[in-house]
Amino acid sequence: MVRNRFITPSAILAFALILSTIIFSGTWRTIKSDNQIITVTGSAKAVIVSDLGILRGTLMVEAPTASEAYRELEIQKPVLLFYLKSKGFAGDKVNYQTISTYPNYNFNAQGQNAGVRSYTSSQMIDISSSNVNLIKEMSLEISALVKRGVSFQVNPPEFYYTKIGDIKIEIQAQAAKDAMTRGQRIAEATGRELGTLKSARMGVLQITPENSNLSSDYGVNDVSSIRKEIVAVVNANFEID
């Protein structure tokens, strides 16, 4: 004798709950997999050689009176200009700033002004050239003019790369490509594929002397060396398929 079996409402409800849990679990895993993001950092480095050098300095004379200070400055200036001319800098190749004259004061033990001690006349002069090695050479030589009675205070030379705008674009593109390559390798190592780029952020550029480890959160822009390294960093976020 075959007995009839009936499926109770409670059994149907339990089966529906189990089925919905399985479906939800599978959907959640799919969503989680589709939304996985990988963050990678790419970098690129290049050596650049400065193509512009600038040398600045100040001709400075101190004397008992303002007129004497000014006159002495005018006496010393031709000696300086003769040296510059001998190096190929004459006429409009030398940039002059306005002559300034100011008093120097004496102060007593209490820090009170005790009157004028002397006067100083000064004039800033600068030159520039694409011959960066000549600028470096002159920066080392020009202080020796003191032996000829010239009080010229020279500043450290400055060296620039005038095509920096073009190389910035190129080096940032290389850093972005490096980030993508790193992302692909990580994805392949885990049996996945690198997906769409979601976002990218360019880091600050570091322009440092060659073989230097200088860096700054605000970027470095070295002007002290002829040969420099430019480093770009890109932080990128990719989907993982």
C-alpha atoms as one frame of an Amber mdcrd trajectory, in Angstrom:
protein
   0.000   0.000   0.000   1.533   3.373  -1.173   1.176   6.198   1.274   0.648
   9.750  -0.011   3.356  12.204   0.936   2.566  15.861   1.273   5.033  18.808
   1.206   4.180  21.018   4.112   4.244  24.837   3.914   7.094  24.958   6.413
   9.219  22.727   4.184   8.539  24.973   1.186   9.526  28.046   3.197  12.741
  26.426   4.396  13.669  25.405   0.840  13.015  28.943  -0.425  15.238  30.415
   2.268  18.075  28.039   1.409  17.745  28.799  -2.316  17.700  32.571  -1.791
  20.761  32.323   0.435  22.648  30.417  -2.272  21.641  32.941  -4.945  22.567
  35.929  -2.739  25.902  34.373  -1.807  26.812  33.788  -5.456  25.735  37.290
  -6.463  27.740  38.849  -3.614  30.857  36.938  -4.671  30.421  38.143  -8.259
  29.970  41.762  -7.184  32.934  41.578  -4.850  35.105  40.092  -7.601  34.006
  42.672 -10.168  34.695  45.593  -7.820  38.191  44.615  -6.701  40.703  47.443
  -7.122  44.480  47.301  -7.196  46.612  50.342  -6.378  50.097  50.536  -7.857
  52.849  53.135  -7.976  54.854  53.690 -11.143  57.986  55.757 -11.530  60.339
  56.957 -14.240  63.723  58.671 -14.210  65.752  60.553 -16.798  69.034  62.460
 -16.834  68.918  66.027 -18.154  71.818  68.366 -18.887  71.342  72.070 -18.204
  71.423  74.301 -21.269  71.365  77.683 -19.509  73.672  79.048 -16.843  73.244
  82.271 -14.866  75.873  83.992 -12.760  74.884  86.764 -10.367  76.945  88.907
  -8.071  77.144  92.253  -6.314  79.831  94.897  -6.606  79.944  96.396  -3.122
  82.089  99.237  -1.731  82.178 100.843   1.727  83.591 104.342   2.355  83.342
 107.150   4.954  80.920 109.205   2.830  78.216 108.373   0.315  80.009 110.207
  -2.490  83.260 108.370  -1.818  81.481 105.032  -1.798  79.803 105.800  -5.118
  83.063 107.044  -6.655  84.998 103.965  -5.539  82.328 101.703  -7.028  82.689
 103.500 -10.370  86.457 102.992 -10.186  86.166  99.264  -9.551  83.456  98.567
 -12.120  85.671  98.852 -15.236  88.016  96.172 -13.883  85.068  93.816 -13.437
  83.658  94.646 -16.862  87.048  94.072 -18.501  87.126  90.568 -17.007  83.571
  89.853 -18.219  84.447  91.135 -21.687  87.478  88.849 -21.817  85.056  85.935
 -21.328  82.731  87.086 -24.093  80.291  89.194 -22.069  80.171  92.820 -23.108
  77.566  95.479 -23.816  74.002  94.191 -23.570  75.231  90.743 -22.492  75.717
  92.168 -19.005  72.594  93.014 -17.030  72.947  95.849 -14.479  70.688  96.675
 -11.559  70.325 100.180 -10.136  73.150 101.372  -7.856  72.019 101.713  -4.260
  73.757 103.636  -1.475  72.875 103.331   2.185  74.360 104.273   5.576  75.896
 101.875   8.066  75.269 102.814  11.723  77.202 102.409  14.941  75.346 101.188
  18.028  76.278 101.578  21.672  76.213  98.886  24.352  72.507  99.505  24.924
  71.768  98.939  21.235  71.021 102.593  20.577  71.940 104.302  17.331  75.232
 106.136  17.816  75.420 107.718  14.368  76.574 106.848  10.864  79.784 104.828
  10.653  80.138 104.652   6.866  78.243 104.294   3.590  77.939 101.371   1.214
  77.291 101.585  -2.528  76.333  98.382  -4.315  75.225  97.241  -7.743  73.980
  93.801  -8.759  75.219  92.383 -12.073  74.254  89.152 -13.815  75.120  87.314
 -17.002  73.660  84.249 -18.689  74.895  81.817 -21.313  74.089  78.501 -22.938
  77.746  77.619 -22.312  77.112  76.249 -18.827  80.685  75.088 -18.355  81.920
  78.639 -18.954  79.499  79.941 -16.312  80.796  77.347 -13.841  84.410  78.253
 -14.652  83.739  81.974 -14.153  82.004  81.369 -10.831  85.258  79.871  -9.562
  87.549  82.498 -11.059  85.762  85.791 -10.533  86.359  86.026  -6.783  90.075
  86.345  -7.549  89.390  89.902  -8.768  89.774  90.931  -5.132  93.539  90.780
  -5.813  92.965  93.641  -8.244  91.016  95.688  -5.743  87.513  94.635  -6.829
  84.990  93.855  -4.071  82.665  91.555  -6.026  80.553  89.098  -4.053  79.547
  86.284  -6.403  76.512  84.055  -5.826  76.545  80.319  -6.573  75.852  79.768
 -10.291  72.386  78.644 -11.343  71.811  76.017 -14.022  68.515  75.434 -15.814
  67.072  73.116 -18.453  64.932  75.284 -20.704  62.936  72.423 -22.279  61.694
  71.138 -18.932  58.039  71.497 -19.973  58.410  68.928 -22.760  60.308  66.390
 -20.687  57.803  66.680 -17.818  55.043  65.367 -20.084  57.260  62.570 -21.382
  58.521  61.437 -17.980  55.014  61.426 -16.476  53.776  59.282 -19.365  56.619
  56.831 -18.726  55.702  56.690 -15.026  52.063  55.949 -15.911  53.174  53.160
 -18.254  55.360  51.729 -15.485  52.357  51.722 -13.131  50.303  49.784 -15.678
  53.109  47.247 -16.193  53.407  46.708 -12.448  49.646  46.244 -12.172  49.633
  43.671 -14.985  52.371  41.634 -13.331  50.587  41.596  -9.990  47.311  40.584
 -11.631  48.975  37.785 -13.620  50.682  36.476 -10.476  47.257  35.992  -8.897
  45.625  34.497 -11.990  43.665  37.633 -12.816  43.685  40.279 -15.530  44.241
  44.008 -15.196  41.058  45.917 -15.920  40.066  49.521 -16.504  42.052  52.403
 -15.039  39.800  53.973 -12.405  41.954  56.905 -11.286  45.507  58.206 -11.396
  47.358  60.848  -9.420  50.609  62.437 -10.472  53.136  62.966  -7.703  55.362
  66.023  -7.513  58.414  66.028  -9.758  61.833  65.738  -8.179  64.647  67.459
 -10.093  67.824  66.695  -8.185  71.590  66.594  -8.792  72.620  63.391 -10.569
  73.008  60.401  -8.233  71.401  62.307  -5.367  68.814  60.912  -2.950  67.184
  64.280  -2.269  63.387  64.358  -2.173  60.618  66.502  -0.776  56.848  66.297
  -0.393  56.705  69.602  -2.255  59.159  68.577  -4.964  62.795  69.492  -5.528
  63.957  71.849  -8.267  67.746  71.815  -8.225  69.587  74.714  -9.909  73.040
  74.015  -8.445  74.198  71.280 -10.831  74.661  71.005 -14.586  73.639  67.341
 -14.800  70.381  66.507 -13.053  67.913  63.674 -12.635  64.194  64.177 -13.059
  61.938  61.637 -11.338  58.183  61.301 -11.806  55.797  59.156  -9.748  52.229
  58.112 -10.608  49.763  56.412  -8.245  47.133  54.502 -10.229  44.026  52.472
  -9.349  42.951  49.647 -11.699  40.036  47.233 -11.655  40.909  43.542 -11.472
  38.981  41.200 -13.755
